[in-house]
Amino acid sequence: MKIKDLLLTFLLILLWGLNFVVIRVGLNGFPPLLLAAARFAFAAFPLVLFLPRPKAALKHIIGYGLSTFALQFSFLFTGIHLGLSPGLASLILQLQAFFSIGLAALVFKERPSLWKLGGALIALFGLAIVAVNISGGTSGIGLALTLAAALSWATGNMFSKKVIADSPLSLVVWGSLVALPALAALSLFIEGPDQIVGALKGITWSTALAIVYLVYLSTHLCYGLWGYLLNRYPTSVVAPFTLLIPIIGFASSTVFLGEDFPIWKLAAALLVLAGLGFNLLELPIKRLFAKNRI
């Protein structure tokens, strides 16, 4: 990978890792569903007026937008709102990789390798450590909701396989347009007009800046960079860098929010990251062994 692209990759991972702290800041001023609706309102407009609709059946675009954006972020934002720390949220959300493997086996009959199943088992031990240490109360509900967010993301990955977009940003923008009315309706029904009006009237600079970050950096810039990198390099080269996201998530949450980092969090993080590493590094390691045999 060229130095310029390597630097862009680290910028991408840094921005996505910090994203979880920014979500927590945004939730201090907006209820979770309203924050998600605001994010995707600005992610959709005005760009949707200028970018062509992805080439796919409308049902696949709707499925992608609802699962990847509406469901994932309503679950994630609510989970963090209910007490799951941003650091743990950044870790648990990465389990979408294993949900994706399972769904691909069901939907596309893609048989997972023993290597991937082993990685999933290792990560499951890490998840068990988290569940044992935060079970019960709002944090337990937050964990369950974040797992639901990971499953929603994985479901969106299945729809994205059916969509051909002129650019990754086009798919993100049109998916945001699909998510917006669903999130707005959920916010109105669950959070209520009084809470929405109160949040909008009392919006602070920190909340506004959090929305700007979530829209223009975490959504537009990061997804654009991700698409750029995947177009230039094999997925096996780019994907392993995502292992750094929970590290940035934990570090930033500790530094900026004072999140504690007991030994059980370290053990859980190491197990989940090891499981993800098994999944992401399978092909490079097999190729390395094949070369050594020759």
N, C-alpha and C positions, 0 to 999 in steps of 0.2 A: 504494500500500500504506500502511495506517495505521501511525503511529509505533510503536504497541504491537506490531503484527505484524512490522514491520521489525526491531525489537529481538529478538523471538522467533526470527526467521530467522537473525540473526547469532549468537544463542545456540546454535541448532541446528548451524550450520556450525562454530562454535568447538568444540562438544562432539564432533562427528564428526571434526574435524581432529585434536584431541588424542587421539582414540581409538587412533591408531597407536602413539603413545608409550606409552600405557597397556598395549597389547598386549605391547610389548617388556618392560615392567616385569613383567607377569604371567608371561611366559615365563622370567623369571629363577628362578621358583619351581616352575612346573608345566610338564611337557612339553606340546607344542602340542595334541595331540588331547584330552588330559585337560582342558586349559584351555577348549577349545571345548565339551566335554561339560558342564563345570561352568557355563559361561555359559548354555547353553540348558536345563539342568536348572532353574536358578532363573528363567530367562525364561519357562518353561512353568508351573512350579508356584509358588504355588497358583492363579494367575489362570485357568488352563485349566478349573478347577472352576466358575468363575463366568461365563466368557464363552461365548456360543453358538458352535457350530462354523460356520465360513463356509459360505455356500450354494453348494456346488459338488460335483461328483463327487469321491469320496474319492481317486481316482487323481490328480486335479489338485492337491489339497491335499498329498498325499504327494510328488508331483513338485516342488511349490513348496518344501516343507520340506527335501527332500533336496538340491535344487540350490542354493537361495538360502542355506541355513544350513549343512547338513552338509558339502556339497562345498566351497562357497565358503570357509568359515572353516577347514576342515581344510587346504585348500591355502594360504590366506593366512597362517595362524598358523605352519604348517610352513615356508613361504617366508621369513618374518621370522626364525624360529628358525635357519634355515640360513645367514643372513647378509645377506639383503636389508635395507637400511636402512628404518626406518619412513617416512622422507620419500619415498623412491622407491616404496615400497609404496603410499603414499597416491596417488601420481601414476599408477602403472601400473594400479591397480584401476579408475580412471575410464575406462579403455578399454572397460569393459563397455558404454558407450554405443554404440560402433561394432559390437561383437559383437551387441548387441541389434538394430541396424539390419540386419545380415546375416541373423540368425536370423528376424527378422520377414519378410524377403524370401523366405526358404525356407519358413517355416511358414504365414504368412498372405498370401503373395504381395503384400506391401507393397513397391512399387517405390521404392528410394531415389532421391532427387533428385541431380542433379549437384552441388548445393551440399553435400549430406551426403557424397558420395563424395570431393569435394575436401577436406573436413574430415578424413575418414579418412586420406587420403593424407598430409596435413600431419602428423597425429599419428603416422603410421607412420614418418616420418623421425625424430621424437623418440624413438620406441621403438628405432629402429636405433642411435641415438647411445648409448642406455643399454646395448644388447646388446653393442656394440663395446667399451665401456669396462669392462664387468664380466663378459665372456664367460669361461667356464671356472670351475672351483672351485665352492664351495658357493653363492656369490652368483649364479652363472649358473643353478644349479638353483633357487635362490630366485626368480629372475626368471621362470623357466618356470612354477613353481608359482603365482606371483601372476597370471600371464596365465591360467592354468587357473582361478584363483579368479574373475577377471573374466568368463571364459566361463561359469562356473557361475552367476554372478549374472545374466548376460544370459539364460541358460536359464530361471532362476527368473522373470524378467520375462515370458517367454512363458506360463508357467503362471499367473502372477498375472492375466493378461488373461482367464482362464477362471474366475476365482474372484470371487464377490460376497460381501464381508464386511460385517457390520453396522458395524464400525469397523476402521481399519487395525491397531489393537492386537490385535484378535481374530485376524486373519490371522497376525500375528507370533507370537502365543502358541501357536496351533495348529500353525504351521509349526515352532516350537521343539520342541513335543511330538514331532513326526515326526522331527526331527533328533536328538533325545536318544539313543534306542536305537542308532541308526547310529553316532554318535560314540563312545558308550560301548563298543560292540563293537570299533570300530577301535582305540580306545585300549588295550583289554584285549589285543587280538591283536598289535598292532604295538609298543606301549610296554611291555606286560607288567605283571603284577600287582605285581612287586617295585618297579618304578619308580613305579607308581600309589600303592602304600601308602607308599613313602618320601616322595613329594611331599605326600601328605595329612598324614603325621605331622610333616613339617618345614615346614608352611605358615607363612608369615610374615605380618605385618600388611600389608606392601606387596602381596603376592600377593592377600590377602583383599580389600583395598581396590580392587585392579585388577579383580577379579571383580565387586565391587559396582558399579564404574563401568561395566563392559561390559554388565551386566545392566540396571541401573535407569536409567542415564543414556543410554548409547549405544543400547540396544535399546528399552526401554519409553518413555522420555521423548522421544528423538529421533524414533522412528517415529511416536509419537503426534502430535508437533508437525508432522512432515512431512505426515501425513494431514490435520491441521487446516488447514494452509496450502493444500494442494491443493484442499480443499473450499471455500475462501474466494476463491481467486485462480486464474486460468488457469495451466496448466503452463508456458506461455511466460514468465510473470512470475516464477515460483518457481524453476524449474530452473536458470537461469543462475547463481544464487547458489552452486550446487555447484562452480563453477569455483574458489571460494575454499578448498575443502577441501584440495587439495594444497598450497596456500600455507601454510595453518595447519599441515599435516603437516610440511612442510619446516622452517618456522620453529620449531615446538615441538621437533622432533627435533634441530635445531641447538642450541637453548637448553638443553634438559634432558638430552640424551644426547651432545652434542658431535659430532654428525654433521657431517662436512666438506661443503662446498658449492662444489666446483670449477666452473670455467666450463662444462664439459660437462654438468653437472647443470642449470645455468641454461639452457643452450641446449635441452636435452631438455625441460625443464619448459615453456619458452616455446612450443615447437613443439606439444607435446601439448595445452597449454591453448588455443593458437590453433585447433587442430583441433576441440577440444571447443566452443570459442566459435562456430566455423562451424556446428556441428551444433545447438547450443542456441539461437543467435540468428537462425537462418534466417528464421523467420516474422516476428519483430519488425522486422528490417531490410527485408524485402520489403514489409511494411505501410508502413514509413516512406517507402520510395521510391514506393510507390503513391500515398500522400497528397501527396507533393511533385509528382508528375506532374499531379495534379488541380489 
